[in-house]
Every structure is written in structure tokens, then in C-alpha cells.
Amino acid sequence: MIFWKLQRSTRENFTAGCLGLLLLIAGFTHARTESMPEAARWESLEPGLDLGIFSMQSESSDPDPTINILRIDTSRFELTLFNASAHENVPLTPRQWAHSRGLVSVINASMFQQDHLTSVSLMRTADHTNNNYESKDKTILAFDPSDPDVPEIKIIDRQCDEFLEWRKKYKTLIQSIRMISCDRRNVWRAQAKKSSTSAVGMDTTGRVLFIQTGNTLNTHDLIEILLDLPIDISQAMYVEGGPQAQLYIDSGGRTYEFTGSMNALFGSAGSLAWPIPNVIGIRRKKQ
């Protein structure tokens, strides 16, 4: 095994302490990373859908941070947004969203307000507007294009893209906090606060990445890890933190239910799924 030693301070300490990478994926044989081709670092759940579970060895007494990443080929899967505000105002757990809507995977769509329904920033589909407020947040996940000449899915970066033009080209828009900019920079300030995190990213080939970590990490350090992992990530946006940060997968005859940690709130790890009002799901396309 190769271990990547996680440091919790600066980028320099993190890099100096880097000893390697342990890829843990349940149910298949491990090999030394140096001899593994890129494709072997992922478990194929079905064509177009790969799961990577990356575990970092930490010197602290906390559980080792594990980063769970679902890689999605958008030629085989389509993204869809569901809002409780469009369906009887009833938040559901990710598993319930998936089973009731025929979804292969579900992740948080964004943070939400105290009414437990409304996103903190812009969120809309062609048929429903959850929140029409455009905040100062720099990233907007856009899909369901109305223009055939644009990418099927795009993370719009307002410092690189003209949002007023791009927003006309997509029916579904989800605004949230930028983690990795269009020029592949970590734009999150270092801070002491740690939490579980869910995020949505894209790699350089246009595949979508659903990202979740159940253990508590400083978000700045999490981004540094993502940039260094062999996942070819190009952009990412934050969609939730804390015990509500979740990822559910039902593929290949197996289910995975990754939940956030409660230890930032109560001093103990959480394992129960929380109802959430807004989710991004994926469906299989007809081939």
C-alpha cells in the first residue's frame, strides 16, 4: 500500500508530508499505485459510471479522512434537479429521492435556508424556480441546454465567463460557492473550521464528479487534496457541509450511502441519512 500522509496546516507542510496514496475500494484487490494504469484506480459500477474511494492516513486520533467520488460519463447519464418546493414541500433522504424518482445517484444540490426548502442562491429548472435570487457566489452549475451548440453541462465561473450570456443557454441553473476556479486554483481561504463536505466538479474531459467526504476536513485542505488526486479535476463547487452532506449510489447491484459527520456539532460521528430539500440526480440515457 502507498500512504498519503495528511497534514492539517499549510500547503507546504501538506506537500512535505505526502508519502503516497491509498486507494480503498470495497471488494476488489489492491495494487501498488505506481504500477497501476489510470483506469485501474476506479471501480466500474456500470458503463459510464466509476467509483473511487480515496483514504488518507492521518496522524490525529480522528478517523482517517475518506473522499468518495462518483465519476459520471454524461454521454450515458443525464443530470436532473429535484426540489421539494416543487413536490409538496417534503424534503427526502437521498435514498428516498433516488427510489421515488428513478435515479441512479443523488447528491446535495446546494445549501438551503431556514425554511428547509429554499436554496441560498439562484436555483431553477425549466418548470420550477426554487430561488430567483442571484447572489455573489462565483459558480453556477448549468445543464439542460436550450442551445444545441453549447456543452451539455457546464460549470460557469463568473470571473471567466459572461454569466448574462451563458444563463440564456441553459434551462437548469444552480448557483453555489466556488472551490476550484476555471484556471484550476484553490480559491478557498484556509480556516480552522472543519466539516463533512459534498461538492460537484468536472474533470478536463467533461465528466461530472460527485464528491463527498464523511469525515471532517478543512475545506481549503480538501481542495488541495482534490487537486493532487489522480482524478484530473478541473473545476468544483461546494454544495453542502456538515451532517447533511451526502451521496447515494444505486448501481451494479450495489448501493452506497455516504453520510456526513455530526462530530463538528455533537462530538460524535453521524451515520443516519438526513432529509434534504434540493438534490442533483442522474438518470441513464437511452442508448
LINTADA-V260500 format. One record per run of one state. SS is the DSSP state (2 for helix, 1 for strand, 0 for the rest). FROM is the first residue (numbers start at 1). TO is the last residue. If there is no record, write none. Layout:
SS_FROM_TO ; SS_FROM_TO
//
This chain:
0_1_4 ; 1_5_6 ; 0_7_10 ; 2_11_16 ; 0_17_21 ; 1_22_23 ; 0_24_32 ; 2_33_35 ; 0_36_37 ; 2_38_41 ; 0_42_42 ; 1_43_46 ; 0_47_48 ; 1_49_55 ; 0_56_56 ; 1_57_58 ; 0_59_65 ; 1_66_72 ; 0_73_76 ; 1_77_83 ; 2_84_86 ; 0_87_91 ; 1_92_92 ; 0_93_93 ; 2_94_101 ; 0_102_104 ; 1_105_108 ; 0_109_111 ; 1_112_112 ; 0_113_118 ; 1_119_119 ; 0_120_122 ; 1_123_124 ; 0_125_128 ; 1_129_131 ; 0_132_138 ; 1_139_145 ; 0_146_152 ; 1_153_157 ; 0_158_162 ; 2_163_169 ; 1_170_180 ; 0_181_185 ; 1_186_186 ; 0_187_193 ; 1_194_203 ; 0_204_207 ; 1_208_218 ; 2_219_228 ; 0_229_232 ; 1_233_241 ; 2_242_244 ; 0_245_246 ; 1_247_251 ; 0_252_253 ; 1_254_258 ; 0_259_262 ; 2_263_266 ; 0_267_275 ; 1_276_276 ; 0_277_277 ; 1_278_284 ; 0_285_287
//
